[in-house]
Amino acid sequence: MIRTHTLGFPRMGAQRELKQALERHWRGELSPAELETQGQRLRVRHWELQRDHGLASVAVGDFAFYDQVANHIQLLG
């Protein structure tokens, strides 16, 4: 059996939903809680999409709202 995996998955969404949500948040039109909810929906949708396309392991821990490098610096010190 061949097992498939990707090292990451585009986080913006098919219609760039994360970009739009971030811009709405920065303009004060979306609360932090609503932004977090949008991010969670995207993560779940992306995990399900990878699973439904037959990946043996889905990418997790690669999501960032804005800057992935800053996230890793904060995580790793």
C-alpha positions in Angstrom: 0.0 0.0 0.0 1.3 3.4 -0.9 0.8 6.1 1.8 0.5 9.7 0.8 1.1 12.9 2.7 1.8 16.6 2.0 4.1 18.9 4.0 1.6 21.7 4.1 -1.7 22.9 2.7 -2.6 26.4 1.5 -4.3 28.2 4.4 -6.1 31.0 2.6 -9.0 29.0 1.4 -10.3 28.4 -2.2 -11.9 31.8 -2.3 -9.2 33.5 -0.1 -11.6 33.5 2.8 -8.8 33.9 5.4 -7.4 37.0 3.7 -10.9 38.5 3.6 -11.6 37.7 7.2 -8.2 39.2 8.3 -8.9 42.4 6.4 -12.4 42.6 8.0 -10.8 42.1 11.4 -8.2 44.8 10.8 -11.0 47.2 9.8 -12.9 46.4 13.1 -15.7 44.6 11.3 -14.9 41.1 12.7 -14.2 40.4 16.3 -11.2 38.2 17.4 -13.6 35.4 18.3 -15.2 35.6 14.8 -11.8 35.5 13.2 -10.8 32.5 15.3 -14.1 30.8 14.2 -13.3 31.4 10.6 -9.8 30.0 11.0 -11.2 26.9 12.7 -13.7 26.4 9.9 -10.9 26.6 7.3 -8.7 24.2 9.2 -11.5 21.6 9.5 -12.5 22.0 5.8 -8.8 21.6 4.7 -8.3 18.5 6.9 -11.5 17.0 5.5 -10.5 17.9 1.9 -7.1 16.2 2.3 -8.8 13.1 3.9 -11.5 12.9 1.2 -8.8 12.9 -1.5 -7.1 9.9 0.0 -4.2 11.3 1.9 -3.0 8.8 4.6 -1.9 11.7 6.9 -3.2 15.2 6.8 -1.1 18.3 7.4 -1.6 19.8 10.9 0.1 22.6 12.7 0.9 24.5 9.6 -1.9 27.1 10.0 -1.2 30.8 10.7 -3.5 33.7 10.6 -0.8 36.0 9.1 2.9 35.2 9.5 4.0 31.6 9.6 7.6 32.5 10.4 6.6 34.7 13.3 4.5 31.8 14.6 7.4 29.5 14.5 9.7 32.0 16.2 7.2 32.4 19.0 6.8 28.6 19.3 10.5 27.7 19.2 11.9 30.8 20.9 
